[in-house]
Amino acid sequence: MTLERNDWRMLSMGIGIVLFSLALAGILGKPATGGGGGPPPAGEWVLTSGQNSFTGTGNENTDTTFNMDINVTNLANVTVKLTWTDEPDITNYLGRHTNQPDELGVTAGSPEGESQEDFGQNAHGASGSVEVGFKYNVTEKTAPRKFKDGMGNWTFAVHVGACGDQTPAIGPGVIRTIADNSNAFTLTVSYSYYTFVKPAGAK
């Protein structure tokens, strides 16, 4: 049997429709990948912490200075804390004494010239501390702009004021005051900043 021209056209169209249907079914039936087909996240801005400590001993009514570079962008905050421990009461051949509190303070200066300070006394026979802080207007949303506020050299001064002496307590055998002329201290500088973290496996 001989096919007419119109018959060939109909047959070709039928084959084309079948092939197109098979191809379309294959595309639609392919499972989605990558969390719904969207690109994986490029990363995120997270708050990261850093810290440095200085130790020393200051004589009564003197200052001890320190310098520190903070070379990060997107600085969110800086906290400067000074701690010290006063000596306990003394009881010896001179008798019983009561140790008076010591007074210490700290001044912190930012690279922009902003300064903050605080002073305090410890409780009798206990530790003491004072603290100052700086905050910067940066968040994970604004961090891509890479703020440089607070970036650079910071200065710190530890002030040792009046160091309370060991004064005579009431009782026999106490004859004089024992001088307290200095105190040891620790200065801790803590800071937080936003840094960009890529997902695991990302290049």
C-alpha positions in Angstrom: 0.0 0.0 0.0 1.4 3.4 -1.0 1.0 6.3 1.5 -0.1 9.6 0.1 1.7 12.9 0.9 -0.9 13.9 3.5 -0.6 10.5 5.2 3.2 11.1 5.6 2.5 14.4 7.1 0.1 13.0 9.6 2.5 10.2 10.5 5.4 12.7 11.0 3.3 14.9 13.2 2.2 11.9 15.3 5.8 10.8 15.8 6.9 14.3 16.7 4.1 14.6 19.3 5.1 11.3 20.9 8.8 12.3 21.1 7.9 15.8 22.5 5.6 14.2 25.1 8.4 11.8 26.2 10.9 14.6 26.5 8.5 16.8 28.5 7.7 13.9 30.9 11.4 13.4 31.5 11.9 17.0 32.4 8.9 17.3 34.7 9.7 14.0 36.4 13.2 15.0 37.3 13.6 15.5 41.1 14.4 19.0 42.4 17.8 19.5 44.1 19.5 22.2 46.1 16.7 23.1 48.5 14.0 23.7 46.1 16.3 24.6 43.2 17.6 27.9 44.7 21.3 28.6 45.0 23.0 27.7 48.4 23.6 30.6 50.8 26.8 32.5 50.2 27.5 32.9 53.9 26.6 35.2 56.8 28.0 37.9 59.1 28.5 36.6 62.6 29.7 38.3 65.8 33.3 37.2 66.7 35.1 37.9 69.9 38.7 38.8 70.8 40.5 39.5 74.0 43.9 40.6 75.4 45.1 41.0 79.0 47.8 43.0 80.7 49.2 42.5 84.3 51.3 44.8 86.4 51.9 46.3 89.8 51.4 50.0 90.5 52.8 52.1 93.3 50.5 54.3 95.3 49.4 57.4 93.4 51.0 56.4 90.1 49.8 55.5 86.6 50.7 52.6 84.4 50.0 52.9 80.6 49.4 50.3 77.9 48.8 50.3 74.2 46.9 47.8 72.0 46.1 47.7 68.3 42.6 46.4 67.3 42.9 45.9 63.6 39.5 44.6 62.6 36.6 46.2 60.7 33.0 46.2 61.8 33.9 46.6 65.5 30.7 46.3 67.6 31.9 46.9 71.1 35.0 47.2 73.3 35.0 46.5 77.1 37.9 47.4 79.4 37.9 45.8 82.8 40.4 46.4 85.6 40.5 43.9 88.5 42.6 43.7 91.7 42.7 41.9 95.0 43.6 43.6 98.2 45.7 42.0 100.9 44.1 40.3 103.9 44.3 41.5 107.4 47.6 40.9 109.1 48.2 39.4 112.5 51.8 39.1 113.6 54.2 40.0 116.4 53.0 43.6 116.2 49.4 42.5 116.9 46.2 42.4 114.8 45.7 44.8 111.9 42.8 45.7 109.7 43.6 46.3 106.0 42.0 49.4 104.6 40.5 49.3 101.0 42.6 50.3 98.0 41.4 52.7 95.2 42.2 52.0 91.6 40.9 53.3 88.3 41.2 53.0 84.5 41.1 55.4 81.6 40.6 54.0 78.0 41.1 56.0 74.8 39.9 55.0 71.4 41.7 55.8 68.1 39.1 58.5 67.4 40.0 60.3 70.7 37.0 59.3 72.7 37.9 58.6 76.4 36.1 56.9 79.3 37.2 56.4 82.9 36.1 54.8 86.1 37.4 54.5 89.7 36.5 52.3 92.6 37.4 50.8 95.9 37.4 47.1 96.9 35.4 45.9 99.8 37.4 45.0 103.0 39.7 42.1 102.2 38.1 41.4 98.9 38.6 41.9 95.1 37.7 45.1 93.3 36.9 45.9 89.7 36.0 48.9 87.5 34.8 48.7 83.9 34.3 51.0 80.9 32.8 50.2 77.5 32.5 51.6 73.9 29.7 50.6 71.5 29.6 51.1 67.7 26.6 51.2 65.5 27.1 48.1 63.3 24.9 45.1 62.8 25.0 42.0 60.6 22.9 43.9 58.1 25.2 46.9 57.9 28.5 44.9 58.2 29.0 44.5 54.4 30.0 48.2 54.4 33.0 47.3 56.5 33.0 50.1 59.1 36.5 51.2 60.4 35.3 52.9 63.6 37.5 51.9 66.5 40.1 50.4 64.2 43.7 51.3 65.2 45.7 52.0 68.4 43.9 52.1 71.8 45.5 53.5 74.9 44.9 52.5 78.5 46.0 53.9 81.8 45.7 52.1 85.2 45.6 54.5 88.1 46.6 53.3 91.5 45.4 55.8 94.1 45.4 55.5 97.8 46.4 52.1 99.0 44.8 51.5 102.4 47.3 50.7 105.1 47.1 47.9 107.7 45.8 49.9 110.6 46.0 48.7 114.3 42.9 46.9 115.5 41.8 47.3 119.1 43.7 45.0 121.4 47.0 44.6 123.3 50.3 44.5 121.5 49.4 46.7 118.6 51.9 49.5 118.3 51.9 50.9 114.8 50.4 51.0 111.3 51.9 48.8 108.5 52.1 50.8 105.2 50.6 49.4 102.0 52.3 51.2 99.1 51.2 49.3 96.0 48.8 46.8 94.4 48.9 44.2 91.6 46.2 44.4 88.9 44.9 42.8 85.7 43.6 44.8 82.8 41.4 42.8 80.4 40.4 44.2 77.0 37.5 42.3 75.3 36.0 43.2 71.9 33.5 41.9 69.4 33.2 42.4 65.7 31.3 41.1 62.7 33.1 38.8 60.3 31.9 37.0 57.2 31.7 33.3 57.4 31.1 31.1 54.4 29.2 27.8 54.6 31.2 24.5 54.9 32.6 23.4 51.6 32.2 26.8 49.9 35.1 28.3 48.0 
